[in-house]
Amino acid sequence: MALETLKGVKSIGGCAVAELEDFASERPKEHIVVNHKNNGISFKIQNGPIKEVGENGCQVDHIILAARTIIDGLNKKFPCRENSLAITKLDEAIMWLEARKADRISRGVEGFNKE
C-alpha cells in the first residue's frame, strides 16, 4: 500500500523515477526505480563527486524525499499526528542538507571531493 503513493510520480527532488510492474531484464536509466508488483523501491546512489565524475546516481536527499512522499501519501489517506510529525522531521532533515549544500556552494567546494 505504501508504494501506491508513488504511482505516477515522475521525479523526486528532480531525480527521475521509473515505475515497473515486474522485474526488467535491464535496470532502467533512472536512479530511482519503483517496482509495484514486488512492492519494492531501489536507489542507485551517486558514486563520487558530480563535478569530478558526472551524475551517476541519486543523493541521500532523494531517499529522504521519497520517504517523505510515501508518508505524506499515507497521511492523506490515514491522517494522524505521528505521520505529520514524521513529515515535519523529514522536512527538517532536508532543510539541513540544503543548508550544508549552500555552504559548500558559497565556499566553492560543492561537487568536489574537498572539505
DAKACOR-V890357 format. One line per field, one symbol per residue. ss: DSSP state (~ for helix, > for strand, _ for the rest). phi: phi as a letter, one per 20 degrees, with the letter a starting at -180 (. if undefined). psi: psi as a letter, one per 30 degrees, with the letter a starting at -180 (. if undefined). Layout:
# DAKACOR-V890357
ss: ???
phi: ???
psi: ???
This chain:
# DAKACOR-V890357
ss: _~~~~~____>>__>>>>>>___________>>>>____>>>>_>____~~~~____>_~~~~~~~~~~~~~~~~~~___~~~~~~~~~~~~~~~~~~~~~~~~~~_________
phi: .ffgfegnfebclnefdddcebfdfcffffeccddffdlcccceegdnfgfecnfcaeeggfffffffffffffffecfbfffffffgffffffgfffffffffffemdfncecf
psi: eeffffkfkfljgfkkkkkkflklekklflfkkkjeeghlklkjkkjlkefeflkgalleeeeeeeeeeeeeeefeeikleeeeeeeeeeeeeeeeeeeeeeeeeffgfkflil.
